[in-house]
Amino acid sequence: MLDVETTLPRKEREFLRHRREILMAAEAVFSEKGYISATMEEIAQRAEFAVGTLYKFFDTKASLYAEVILMRMSELEEESNRALEEAVGPGERIRNCFRSRIDQFWKNPGFFRFFYHGPVGAISEANTGFLPEIRERYERYLDRLREVFAEGIRNGEFRPLGEGLMALSFEGLLQVYLERLSGQESPDRRQQEEDELLSIFLNGVSV
């Protein structure tokens, strides 16, 4: 498949390449130091740009932080959708998505650390909550989950409950678990714990 960037003029390709380099440098600094302690000067040094050049791409640290979040959320959305599409049947799709979401954390725990524990104000608006781009991506993901749960309800794989609540419960359980892991200094991956968490969601805790 043709890479869209290769069809752009050289200056635009350079702009996108430099922008990507800044985002990757910012992610590394945010992961190491956290949002509050990170400075634009450190990010510029990591990206090997002058600070003034950095401000030509991003006018504030908050806007740079938000763009790093958007960059990774785009990738996470693609991976989650792929996980939902590759499996056969609603139940297996949910299991596949669950495993994919946890794999995503272990691929890049530094990102999740500053995502969960960074400043909410940098990626939200006072009256509407999360920035529109972030909210739209998250809602698309939830809509996809709702579709899978609705299909499972129709074919008898899931109990006849609200597919919207199922999607929120699934996501809420994952978010709390991953947020707890991200708050640990040196988290260890425990397969049994992950299997039990999935079992709690799919089977409940009642005997």
N, C-alpha and C positions, 0 to 999 in steps of 0.2 A: 504494500500500500504506500502511496506517495506521501512523504512527510510534508505537511503544509508549510513548515518553516523554510524548507529548501527552495520554495517557489517565491519567497519574499526577497525584496532588494537587500543588498549586503548590509546597509545601515540598520535596517529593521531586524535582520538576523543578529547583528552584533548587539543591538539594544536588548533583544530577548535573551541572548546568551548572558550578557552582563547582569540583567535582572535576575536570572536564574542563579547565577553565582552569588549574588547578594542574598537571595532568599536562603540558599543552602548555608551560607556563612552565618546568617542570622539564626537559623534553626540550631546550628551547632552551639552558638553562644548562649541562646536562650536555654538550651538543654543543660549546658554546663553551669550557668550562673543564675538562671531564673530571669523573669522579665524585669523585675525591679532593679537588680544589680547589673544587668547587661547595659552597656552603653553603645551609642551609635559609633563612637570612636573605635571600640573593640570590634564591632561588626565590620567596620570599614577595613580595619587592619587585617582581619581574618579573610575578607574578600579580596584583599590587596588592591583597594581603591582608596583614593583620597576621600576624606569625610565630606567635602563639598560635592564630590561626584555622587556619593550615597544619597545626599539630599535632592539630587536631580531626579532620582527614581522614587524616593519615599520621603515625604515632607516631615513625618514624625515617626518616633519609635512605635507608637501605637498602630499607625497605618502599616508599617513593616510587619509587625507582629500579626495583624489581621490577615495580611497576604500570605504569610507562612501557614497560618491555620487553613486558609482557603486552598492553598496548594496541596496540603496533605489531605484535607477533606475530600477534594476531588479524586485523589488517588484511592482513598479508603472507600469512597462511594463506588468506584469502578470495581474494586476487588470484591465488595459485598454483593454487587449485582452479578458479578461473574459466579460467585459462590451459589447464589440463588438460581442461576440459570443452568449450571452444570449438573446439578442433581436431578433425579427423577422422582416426582411425587412431592406433595407439600411437606410431609414429615421429614423426608430426607433433605429437602431444601433448607428447612429451618435448622436441622442439625449441621448442615454444611456451612450455613451462614454463621452459626454460633462459633464453630471451630475457626472459621476465617477471621471473625472479629477478634478472637483471642490471639490468633497467629499475628494479626496486624500489630497488636500491642507488643509482642515479643520481638518483632522485627525492628521496632523503633520506640522503645520505652521512654527515651528522652523526650520525644515529641509529646507523648501522652502526659508526661510529668508536668511540662509547662502548660499544656492545654488544660488539664484539670485544675492546676494550682496557680495559673496565671490570672491576671486581672480581667474580670468579666467586662469591665467598662471598655476595654480596648477592642472587644469584638461585639459590642452591643450598642443600642441606642436607648436613650432615656425612656421613651414612651412605647417602643415597639419590641424591646428585647434584642435578641441576636440581630446582627446586621442582615439585611435582606438576602444577600448571596448565601450566607451560612444557613439561614432559616430555610431557604428554598431547597438547598441540597439535603438538609435533614428531613424535610417534609417529603421529598421525593423518595428517600430511603424508607421512611415510615409507610408511605403509600404502597411501595413494593411489598413490604412485609404484610400489610393489610390484605393485599391481593392473594398472597400465598395462604394466609390463615383463612380467608374466605373460601378459597378453593378446598382447603382441608375440611372445613365445616360442611361444604356441599357433598363431598364424597365420603364423609363419615370418619375421617382420620382424627379430627378434633371435635371437642364438645361444642354444642351449639351455643356458644357465647359470643359476645361482641368482638369482631375481628380487630376493631380499633383498640380495644382494651388489651387484647392479646398482644398486639404489636407494641403497645406502650409497656406492658409488663415484661415482655422479652427484652426490650431495649433498656428498661429501667434496671433489670437484674444485671445485665451486662455492664451498664454504666457504673453501678455501685461497686461491682467486683473489680473492674479495671481501675476505677478511681482509688480504691483501697490499695491495689498493687502499686500504682504510680506514686503513692505516698510513702512507700517503703524504701529505705536506703539501698538495699540489695535484695530485691525480690527474687524468689526461687519459683520456677515453674513446677506445678504439681498436677500431673495428668489426672490423678484420682479426684482431686478437688474440682477440676474442670468438668469431669464426667458427672460428679455428684450435682454440680450446679445445673447442668443441662437436665439431669433427671428430676431435680426439684421443679424446674419449669414445666417439663413435659408431663410429669406424673403427680406433681403436688406432694404434700407432706403427710396427707391423711392415709391411714391404713384401712 
